Amino acid sequence: MFKLLKQPFPVEDSLGRHTRRAAIIGVFVSLFLLVFQPFGISDWQTGNKLIKLLGFGWVTFIITAFNFIIWPYCFPKQFSDANWTVGREILLVMINVLLIAIANRLYLEWLTGEERSIVGWGNMILITFLIAVFPVTGAIVYSYISQLKKYSRLAAELPIHTTDAKTKSLPIAETPHLQANGNEASITLIAENEKDTIQLLASDLLYIESSDNYSTIVYLKKEANGQTYPTKPLIRSSLSRLEGQINQPHIVRCHRSYIVNLDHVERITGNAQGYKLHLLGGQFQVPVARKYNDTLVAELKAL
């Protein structure tokens, strides 16, 4: 069980999906209270009871939207793909449930205007927790298993072609990273200060990773003895800026934090978070965000 809690879980980074998720939970709470009227609400005699009960849904929507939008924005590293797990997802959702219970209890006390409301704090929070813990855990574990099976299966179906096998059959003008005159194409990456630059052959680039306002350029550097090794210089620039400076086939955006050279992809695996691209004998693993799945798969199949 503890091993399962440490497994990677997909991080949702779409504002629209978070908003819809909060809206669905808010509607569910409103309907639940309207239909079942627990916590003594069925005995509550008040005017405009329907509107007041719908208010619980609005409170739920606000709390949920705050938890799933504001916290990831404030603590991006904690909510990154590298750190997010099944256990953290369960913990976040349960904290959200408890905060909803507390906020709705405060709302109920404000509605009744009584120091001692129709339901006690302890009972409301305890019952809410007990009602939520099992379905929440079950839903997250089910989602994890479903995503894991899906991406493991799809990754196994993706073809991988080596660069040598591809380029031998192509004319020079159509060979990846080669110009029409047969010379290898180069890339010049310019920092935001317009002074610092990194120049390299397109075929040597492995991937680019961004972090805050900086980007790490991971590429193969040739030594005097002819051997190559990966180097990782840092440049002050956003990933979007660097993406605009690259106009080479098979070098594509695959994640909000990564650009990858597909010609160096040796293996593809999948977990619950999506595809993982393995480069340089497995030394490097580059994640693929779900929004880039279709375009990346199309590029891989075209190699």
C-alpha atoms as one frame of an Amber mdcrd trajectory, in Angstrom:
protein
   0.000   0.000   0.000   2.819   2.423   0.912   4.529   1.635  -2.400   1.323
   2.554  -4.230   1.131   5.904  -2.421   4.589   6.802  -3.758   3.716   6.120
  -7.395   3.642   9.128  -9.783   0.249  10.683 -10.363  -0.660  13.114 -13.164
  -0.754  16.797 -12.295  -3.611  18.698 -13.868  -2.367  22.104 -15.066  -5.379
  23.280 -17.024  -7.263  26.190 -15.462 -10.403  25.204 -17.373 -10.341  21.632
 -16.053  -9.766  22.837 -12.478 -12.723  25.208 -12.791 -14.970  22.464 -14.174
 -13.823  20.117 -11.421 -14.673  22.683  -8.747 -18.050  23.333 -10.386 -18.907
  19.618 -10.507 -18.025  19.159  -6.831 -20.068  22.245  -5.920 -23.104  20.968
  -7.840 -22.731  17.546  -6.222 -22.725  19.042  -2.708 -25.786  21.161  -3.487
 -27.724  18.195  -4.888 -26.620  15.954  -2.011 -27.919  18.431   0.576 -31.148
  19.053  -1.363 -31.937  15.347  -1.751 -30.756  13.839   1.545 -30.745  16.916
   3.853 -28.331  15.394   6.417 -26.925  16.938   9.628 -30.431  17.871  10.798
 -31.053  20.128   7.799 -34.394  18.366   7.182 -35.677  19.855  10.471 -34.389
  23.333   9.630 -37.305  25.722   9.274 -36.287  28.848   7.369 -37.354  31.020
   4.468 -35.722  30.623   1.035 -34.354  27.268   2.138 -33.603  26.165  -1.436
 -31.444  29.231  -2.160 -29.626  28.865   1.146 -28.858  25.209   0.438 -27.517
  26.140  -2.990 -25.162  28.479  -1.146 -23.343  25.430   0.215 -22.501  24.540
  -3.376 -21.034  28.001  -3.977 -18.915  27.730  -0.824 -17.712  24.326  -1.999
 -16.880  25.704  -5.457 -14.824  28.582  -4.014 -12.859  26.367  -1.600 -12.154
  23.730  -4.253 -11.098  26.277  -6.873  -8.742  27.875  -4.344  -7.138  24.564
  -3.360  -6.624  23.248  -6.877  -5.610  26.520  -8.555  -3.919  28.757  -5.972
  -1.780  26.195  -4.128  -0.131  24.781  -7.296   0.533  28.347  -8.431   2.169
  29.262  -5.101   4.180  26.035  -4.784   4.935  24.867  -8.358   7.836  22.590
  -7.384   5.745  20.629  -4.904   3.031  20.179  -7.536   5.429  19.274 -10.364
   5.300  15.946 -12.201   8.565  14.925 -10.546   7.129  15.271  -7.027   3.419
  14.539  -7.372   2.298  11.080  -6.228  -0.849   9.067  -5.524  -0.424   9.755
  -1.805  -0.137  13.506  -2.309  -3.214  13.531  -4.524  -5.222  11.675  -1.854
  -3.922  14.054   0.828  -4.784  17.150  -1.219  -8.309  15.943  -1.955  -8.934
  14.979   1.691  -7.660  18.373   2.871 -10.036  19.927   0.350 -12.905  17.840
   1.764 -12.133  18.915   5.347 -11.818  22.591   4.360 -15.152  22.326   2.569
 -16.700  20.895   5.744 -15.273  23.708   7.865 -16.291  26.450   5.407 -19.812
  25.058   5.040 -20.125  24.782   8.822 -19.198  28.469   9.116 -21.703  29.278
   6.380 -24.387  27.319   8.213 -23.638  29.165  11.449 -23.856  32.480   9.594
 -27.240  31.468   8.155 -28.727  30.373  11.464 -27.272  33.291  13.395 -26.928
  31.068  16.458 -23.833  30.330  18.485 -24.911  26.699  18.666 -26.119  25.682
  15.249 -28.319  22.759  14.270 -25.296  20.484  13.932 -22.067  20.423  15.945
 -18.600  21.065  14.547 -17.190  17.687  15.488 -20.059  15.673  14.056 -20.151
  17.570  10.775 -16.394  17.301  10.125 -16.153  13.669  11.264 -19.123  12.542
   9.197 -17.864  14.442   6.158 -14.439  12.817   6.493 -15.837   9.314   6.907
 -18.195   9.748   3.962 -15.389  11.012   1.705 -12.280   9.017   2.619 -13.153
   5.708   0.958 -14.682   6.972  -2.308 -11.889   9.564  -2.674  -9.153   6.978
  -2.164 -10.899   4.490  -4.421 -11.429   7.009  -7.212  -7.788   8.164  -7.164
  -6.399   4.619  -7.106  -8.737   3.647  -9.958  -7.625   6.693 -11.952  -3.968
   5.815 -11.331  -4.398   2.209 -12.481  -6.398   3.257 -15.553  -3.836   5.867
 -16.642  -0.941   3.481 -15.986  -2.457   0.743 -18.145  -3.392   3.201 -20.877
   0.014   4.823 -21.300   1.969   1.600 -20.817  -0.036   0.021 -23.650   0.174
   3.034 -25.961   3.909   3.483 -25.347   4.562  -0.135 -26.316   2.767   0.458
 -29.629   4.836   3.481 -30.658   7.553   2.815 -33.267  11.126   3.880 -32.601
  13.464   4.520 -35.526  17.189   5.122 -35.219  18.564   8.184 -36.939  21.027
   6.163 -39.048  18.321   3.898 -40.443  16.215   6.911 -41.322  18.886   9.082
 -42.926  20.450   6.415 -45.156  17.378   6.323 -47.377  16.771  10.083 -47.621
  18.130  12.665 -50.064  20.438  15.204 -48.455  17.835  17.975 -48.684  15.329
  15.829 -46.735  17.711  14.423 -44.150  16.959  15.693 -40.626  19.432  18.343
 -39.377  21.206  18.546 -42.761  21.082  21.556 -45.038  20.709  21.296 -48.807
  24.480  21.677 -49.248  25.095  18.620 -47.073  26.412  20.562 -44.079  24.912
  19.918 -40.676  22.474  22.586 -39.537  23.405  24.562 -36.463  21.317  26.216
 -33.783  22.124  29.511 -32.079  20.338  30.081 -28.784  20.382  33.677 -27.573
  19.724  34.702 -23.966  17.340  37.464 -22.984  20.232  39.919 -22.573  20.963
  39.428 -26.312  24.640  38.819 -25.439  25.011  35.293 -24.042  24.694  32.679
 -26.778  25.072  28.934 -27.169  25.793  27.543 -30.631  25.594  23.839 -31.389
  24.764  21.377 -34.114  21.086  20.503 -34.293  21.976  16.808 -34.265  23.846
  17.240 -30.946  20.899  18.686 -29.026  19.254  16.208 -26.650  16.659  18.376
 -24.896  16.073  21.724 -23.221  14.580  22.027 -19.756  13.231  25.238 -18.266
  13.116  26.258 -14.633  11.695  29.649 -13.681  13.465  32.211 -15.911  16.332
  29.912 -16.885  16.733  27.021 -19.305  19.229  24.175 -19.280  20.537  23.184
 -22.714  21.486  19.500 -22.686  23.572  18.534 -25.711  26.483  16.336 -26.795
  29.899  17.984 -26.761  32.845  16.446 -28.595  36.177  16.135 -26.785  39.609
  16.451 -28.381  39.938  12.644 -28.462  36.758  12.393 -30.531  34.510  11.125
 -27.749  31.276  12.895 -26.889  29.677  13.534 -23.534  26.538  15.405 -22.427
  26.971  18.940 -21.159  24.374  21.160 -19.491  24.991  24.902 -19.786  22.440
  27.255 -18.261  21.037  30.247 -20.108  18.700  32.975 -18.900  15.724  32.618
 -21.199  12.193  31.298 -21.222  11.514  28.056 -23.026   9.074  29.760 -25.398
  11.749  32.228 -26.462  14.209  29.429 -27.218  11.527  27.460 -29.043  11.133
  30.374 -31.419  14.863  30.264 -32.189  14.766  26.607 -33.243  13.502  25.724
 -36.687  14.603  22.140 -37.094  12.602  18.998 -37.854  12.023  16.562 -34.994
  12.975  19.117 -32.313   9.618  19.735 -30.679   7.901  21.010 -27.568   6.640
  18.068 -25.509   5.927  19.662 -22.130   5.556  23.121 -20.637   9.118  22.666
 -19.312  10.757  20.617 -22.092  11.811  20.696 -25.735  13.190  17.388 -27.021
  15.092  16.139 -30.062  13.082  13.111 -31.179  16.036  11.790 -33.181  17.700
  10.899 -29.860  14.704   9.075 -28.379  15.762   5.449 -27.889  12.819   4.125
 -25.916   9.346   5.202 -24.827   7.640   4.050 -21.667   4.414   5.080 -20.002
   3.184   5.599 -16.466   0.099   7.222 -14.950   1.461  10.687 -15.793   1.866
   9.888 -19.497   4.727   9.078 -21.854   8.394   9.123 -20.844  11.046   9.574
 -23.521  14.368   7.851 -22.783  17.549   9.330 -24.245  21.237   8.426 -24.266
  20.963   4.894 -22.939  18.377   5.870 -20.353  20.553   8.570 -18.752  17.820
  11.121 -19.360  14.050  10.851 -19.185  11.857  13.567 -20.663   8.142  13.684
 -19.773   5.400  14.352 -22.279   2.427  16.465 -21.198  -0.972  15.169 -22.253
  -1.704  18.272 -24.347   1.244  17.360 -26.600   0.388  13.665 -26.944  -1.237
  13.855 -30.379   1.392  16.032 -32.041   4.301  14.078 -30.537   2.858  10.695
 -31.521   2.366  11.982 -35.056   5.993  13.168 -35.173   7.272   9.813 -33.886
   5.298   7.865 -36.441   6.625  10.116 -39.192  10.291   9.489 -38.303
